[in-house]
Amino acid sequence: MKSSEINRSVTSEKIKIIEVPQVLDRNWVIANDSAFLNKKGKITLDFTSTTRIDSSGICFLQLIHNEYKSSGGSIVLRNISSKLLETVQSWSAPSQEMKATDKAVSKKNVFADIGNKAYLLKNEAAQALSILTEIVYWGTIGLLKKRDYRRGVLGEQMYQLGFKALGIVSLLSLLIGLVLALQTAMQLQTYGAGVFLAPLIGKSMVRELGPLLTAIILAGRTGSATTAEIATMGVGEEIDALKTMGINPIQFVVVPKFWAISITMPLLSVIAMAAGIVGGFIIATLYLDLAANMFWADLCQYISFKDISAGFTKSVLFSWLIVWIGSYYGFRVHGGAEAVGKETTASVVTGIFAIIVTDAIYSLLI
């Protein structure tokens, strides 16, 4: 973002109001150093949109505060949150603490706080949609340009994201199928309706539990790995290096993961469905003493193509959500190892929440 877009200053004769961007970092300090040449005037810094200040920004605030104080000028911090003010003051001696307006520190305006949060939410939503747009573009039309792709990267990502998750997906789906079938069989047996176990387990696994279990497992496994990988590249300045070489990071890093999980997740969902149904078959034959041919006949009779297509569509949709959310949280990381861990955790939580909400909406509509 250009400095002219994030720094709109309103200047009067003696007072200058400067809006500080969302992140006060080294780039903003360098771009706006010329605005602080008059050390005898009064400058008000508006921190309404600011959510983070790095070490360069803090050092800059301390420096201009000391210079303006010695020259007869003053620096006032307006609408700065108590957390940011505490961070700034923790870097300064008690005698050098800056003054902030009473509106920012002592008394908070509820409506202003709601407005600030809505403004930040709008920015986050715009950034998320921008990443989604780039993923869709470079994953479809951008493929025709045939550049910046590593040879064999799709097969490598399919192995990492799909094949390595095969064991855990199959095992958990089998166990869930066993438990669900057992609890259902206990109730059905009470009413002499054990023959309905096959269609019940079949529809549950094909339409709901197969894709949902696979998506939750991959959100914790693949989503967190995607976020951590991109975040680590960002902290290590590898993302900046790719941009310097003229390579789009999303095209180079995210698109192979996008297609790999789009291909492997439906296959994993089918395996999860089969494993869950096998668990139901074990309970039906051992606990309810149903004949094997009767179980499979009832299963084939009640499972329709609509059920299979619904499960397949869900699995593809969930795979896109996992890559999108993992990439979004990965690219927004700024800082060190602590920020990587924080955003990775947020990625997993948000991914699972989005998957469950999407599944509920899809089930109500379809």
C-alpha positions in Angstrom: 0.0 0.0 0.0 1.3 3.4 -0.9 2.2 5.9 1.8 -0.2 8.4 0.2 -3.1 6.1 0.8 -2.3 5.4 4.5 -1.0 8.8 5.5 -3.5 11.6 5.0 -2.4 14.6 6.9 -4.5 17.7 7.7 -2.3 20.7 8.4 -3.2 24.0 10.0 -0.9 26.9 11.0 0.7 25.2 14.0 -1.0 21.9 14.4 -0.5 18.9 12.1 -2.6 15.8 12.4 -1.1 12.6 10.9 -3.0 9.4 10.6 -0.8 6.4 11.4 -1.4 3.2 9.4 -2.4 -0.2 10.6 1.2 -1.2 11.2 3.8 1.5 12.2 6.9 -0.1 10.9 10.3 0.9 9.3 8.8 1.5 5.8 6.3 4.1 7.1 9.0 5.8 9.2 11.2 6.1 6.1 8.4 7.3 3.9 7.1 9.9 6.3 10.3 11.2 7.9 10.0 14.6 6.1 6.7 15.4 7.9 8.6 15.9 11.2 11.1 18.5 10.1 9.6 21.4 12.1 10.6 20.5 15.6 9.0 23.6 17.2 5.4 22.9 16.2 2.8 20.6 17.5 2.0 17.3 15.9 -0.9 15.0 16.7 -0.5 11.3 15.7 -3.9 9.6 15.2 -3.6 5.9 16.0 -7.3 5.1 15.2 -6.4 2.4 12.7 -3.1 1.2 14.2 -3.0 -2.3 15.6 0.8 -3.0 15.8 4.0 -1.0 16.3 7.3 -2.7 15.7 10.7 -1.8 17.2 11.5 0.7 14.5 8.3 2.6 15.1 8.8 2.7 18.8 12.4 4.0 18.4 11.1 6.6 16.0 8.4 7.8 18.5 11.0 8.1 21.2 13.4 10.0 19.0 10.9 12.6 17.7 9.5 12.9 21.2 12.9 13.9 22.7 13.7 16.2 19.7 10.4 18.1 19.9 10.6 18.3 23.7 14.0 19.9 23.5 13.0 22.3 20.7 9.8 23.5 22.4 7.4 21.5 20.3 5.2 18.6 21.4 3.9 15.2 20.2 0.4 14.0 21.1 -0.8 10.5 20.6 -4.5 10.4 19.8 -6.9 7.4 19.9 -4.0 5.0 20.8 -5.1 1.9 22.6 -4.0 1.3 26.1 -2.1 -1.8 24.9 0.0 0.1 22.3 0.6 3.0 24.8 1.8 0.5 27.4 4.2 -1.0 24.8 5.6 2.4 23.8 6.0 3.5 27.4 7.7 0.3 28.4 10.6 1.2 26.1 11.0 4.6 27.6 12.3 5.9 30.9 9.6 7.1 33.4 10.7 10.7 32.9 10.2 10.4 29.1 6.7 9.0 29.0 4.6 10.5 26.3 1.2 12.0 26.9 -1.9 10.7 25.2 -5.3 12.3 25.0 -7.8 11.5 27.7 -10.1 10.1 25.1 -7.6 7.3 24.3 -6.5 6.2 27.8 -8.9 7.0 30.5 -12.3 6.7 28.9 -13.2 4.6 25.9 -16.0 5.5 23.5 -18.1 2.3 22.9 -19.3 3.5 19.5 -15.8 4.5 18.4 -14.5 1.1 19.5 -17.2 -0.7 17.5 -16.4 1.5 14.5 -12.7 0.7 14.7 -13.4 -3.0 14.9 -15.7 -2.8 11.9 -13.1 -0.9 10.0 -10.4 -3.5 10.8 -12.8 -6.3 9.9 -13.4 -4.7 6.5 -9.7 -4.6 5.9 -9.2 -8.2 6.9 -12.1 -9.3 4.7 -10.6 -7.4 1.7 -7.3 -9.0 2.3 -8.8 -12.5 2.5 -10.8 -12.0 -0.7 -7.7 -10.7 -2.4 -5.8 -13.9 -1.6 -8.8 -16.0 -2.7 -9.0 -14.1 -6.0 -5.3 -14.7 -6.6 -5.5 -18.4 -5.8 -8.4 -18.8 -8.2 -6.7 -16.8 -10.9 -3.3 -18.4 -10.7 -4.9 -21.8 -10.3 -6.9 -21.5 -13.5 -6.1 -18.8 -16.0 -2.6 -18.3 -14.7 -1.8 -22.0 -15.4 -1.8 -21.1 -19.1 1.3 -18.8 -18.6 3.4 -21.9 -17.6 6.0 -20.1 -15.6 7.4 -20.2 -12.1 6.2 -23.8 -11.6 8.6 -26.4 -10.2 8.7 -29.7 -12.1 7.1 -32.5 -10.1 5.7 -30.2 -7.4 2.1 -31.4 -7.8 3.0 -35.0 -7.2 5.2 -34.0 -4.2 2.3 -32.0 -2.7 -0.2 -34.8 -3.3 2.1 -37.2 -1.5 2.6 -34.8 1.4 -1.0 -33.6 1.8 -2.9 -36.7 0.7 -1.0 -39.9 0.9 0.6 -39.2 4.3 -2.9 -38.5 5.7 -4.3 -41.8 4.5 -3.6 -43.8 7.6 -5.0 -41.3 10.2 -8.1 -40.7 8.0 -8.9 -44.4 7.6 -8.3 -45.3 11.2 -10.4 -42.4 12.7 -13.2 -43.0 10.2 -13.3 -46.7 11.0 -13.4 -46.0 14.8 -16.1 -43.4 14.3 -18.1 -45.8 12.2 -17.8 -48.5 14.9 -18.9 -46.2 17.7 -21.8 -44.7 15.7 -23.0 -48.1 14.6 -22.8 -49.5 18.0 -24.7 -46.7 19.7 -27.3 -46.8 16.9 -27.6 -50.6 17.0 -28.3 -50.5 20.7 -31.3 -48.2 20.2 -32.6 -50.0 17.0 -32.4 -53.4 18.7 -34.8 -52.2 21.4 -37.5 -51.6 18.8 -36.6 -54.6 16.6 -35.4 -52.3 13.8 -31.8 -53.5 13.5 -32.2 -54.0 9.7 -32.2 -50.2 9.3 -28.6 -49.9 10.5 -27.1 -50.3 7.0 -29.0 -47.4 5.3 -28.5 -45.2 8.4 -24.8 -45.7 8.6 -24.4 -45.5 4.8 -26.2 -42.2 4.4 -24.5 -40.7 7.4 -21.0 -41.6 6.2 -21.6 -40.7 2.6 -23.4 -37.4 3.0 -22.0 -36.1 6.2 -19.4 -37.8 8.3 -17.0 -39.0 5.6 -16.3 -35.5 4.1 -16.6 -33.7 7.4 -14.2 -36.0 9.3 -11.7 -35.8 6.5 -12.0 -32.0 6.3 -11.5 -31.6 10.1 -8.5 -33.9 10.1 -6.9 -32.1 7.1 -7.7 -28.7 8.6 -5.6 -29.6 11.7 -2.9 -31.3 9.6 -2.7 -29.6 6.2 -4.1 -26.2 7.2 -1.7 -25.8 10.0 1.3 -27.0 7.9 0.3 -24.5 5.1 0.1 -21.6 7.5 3.4 -22.5 9.3 5.2 -22.9 6.0 4.1 -19.6 4.5 4.6 -17.8 7.8 8.1 -19.1 8.2 8.9 -18.1 4.7 7.6 -14.6 5.5 9.6 -14.3 8.7 12.7 -15.5 6.9 12.1 -13.0 4.1 11.8 -15.7 1.5 8.5 -14.2 0.4 10.2 -10.9 -0.2 12.9 -12.7 -2.1 10.4 -14.3 -4.4 8.8 -10.9 -5.1 12.2 -9.4 -5.8 12.8 -12.1 -8.4 9.5 -11.3 -10.0 7.8 -14.5 -8.8 4.3 -14.4 -7.4 4.3 -16.1 -4.0 0.8 -17.4 -4.3 1.5 -18.9 -7.7 4.8 -20.5 -6.5 3.7 -21.7 -3.1 -0.1 -21.9 -2.8 -1.3 -23.1 -6.2 0.4 -26.5 -6.1 -1.2 -27.1 -2.6 -4.5 -25.9 -4.0 -4.6 -28.5 -6.8 -3.0 -31.2 -4.7 -5.6 -31.1 -2.0 -8.4 -30.6 -4.5 -7.5 -33.9 -6.1 -6.6 -35.9 -3.0 -9.3 -34.8 -0.5 -12.2 -36.3 -2.5 -10.3 -39.6 -2.7 -9.6 -39.4 1.1 -13.3 -38.7 1.7 -14.3 -41.8 -0.3 -11.8 -43.9 1.8 -13.3 -42.4 4.9 -16.8 -43.3 3.8 -15.8 -46.8 3.1 -14.0 -47.2 6.4 -17.0 -45.9 8.3 -19.3 -48.3 6.5 -17.0 -51.2 7.2 -17.2 -50.2 10.9 -21.0 -50.3 10.6 -20.8 -53.7 8.8 -18.7 -55.2 11.7 -21.2 -54.1 14.3 -24.2 -55.3 12.2 -22.7 -58.8 11.8 -21.3 -59.2 15.2 -23.7 -57.4 17.4 -27.0 -57.6 15.5 -26.3 -60.9 13.8 -27.4 -59.5 10.4 -26.5 -61.5 7.3 -23.7 -59.9 5.3 -25.6 -60.0 2.0 -28.6 -58.4 3.6 -26.4 -55.5 4.9 -24.9 -54.8 1.5 -28.2 -55.2 -0.3 -29.9 -52.6 2.0 -26.9 -50.3 1.7 -27.0 -50.3 -2.1 -30.7 -49.9 -2.2 -30.8 -46.8 0.0 -27.6 -45.0 -1.2 -28.4 -42.8 -4.2 -26.3 -40.9 -6.7 -27.5 -37.6 -5.0 -25.9 -38.7 -1.7 -22.6 -39.5 -3.4 -22.5 -36.3 -5.4 -23.4 -34.3 -2.2 -20.5 -35.9 -0.3 -18.1 -35.3 -3.3 -19.1 -31.7 -3.6 -18.6 -31.1 0.1 -15.1 -32.6 0.1 -14.0 -30.3 -2.8 -15.5 -27.3 -1.1 -13.9 -28.1 2.2 -10.5 -28.6 0.5 -10.6 -25.0 -1.0 -11.5 -23.6 2.4 -8.6 -25.3 4.1 -6.1 -23.9 1.5 -7.6 -20.5 1.5 -7.7 -20.1 5.3 -4.3 -21.6 5.8 -2.8 -19.2 3.1 -4.5 -16.2 4.5 -3.2 -16.6 8.0 0.2 -17.5 6.7 0.6 -14.3 4.7 -0.6 -12.1 7.5 2.2 -13.1 9.9 4.5 -10.3 11.0 7.1 -10.8 13.7 9.0 -13.8 15.0 8.3 -17.4 16.1 5.6 -16.4 18.5 3.6 -14.8 15.7 4.0 -18.0 13.6 2.6 -20.2 16.4 -0.3 -17.7 17.1 -1.4 -17.5 13.5 -1.1 -21.3 13.0 -3.4 -21.9 16.0 -5.9 -19.3 14.7 -5.7 -21.0 11.2 -6.7 -24.4 12.6 -9.5 -23.0 14.8 -10.9 -20.8 12.0 -10.6 -23.6 9.5 -12.6 -26.1 11.6 -15.2 -23.5 12.4 -15.6 -22.5 8.7 -15.9 -26.2 7.7 -18.6 -26.9 10.2 -20.6 -23.8 9.4 -20.3 -24.5 5.7 -21.4 -28.1 6.2 -24.5 -27.0 8.2 -25.5 -24.4 5.5 -24.9 -26.9 2.7 -27.0 -29.6 4.5 -29.9 -27.2 4.9 -29.8 -26.1 1.3 -29.2 -29.4 -0.4 
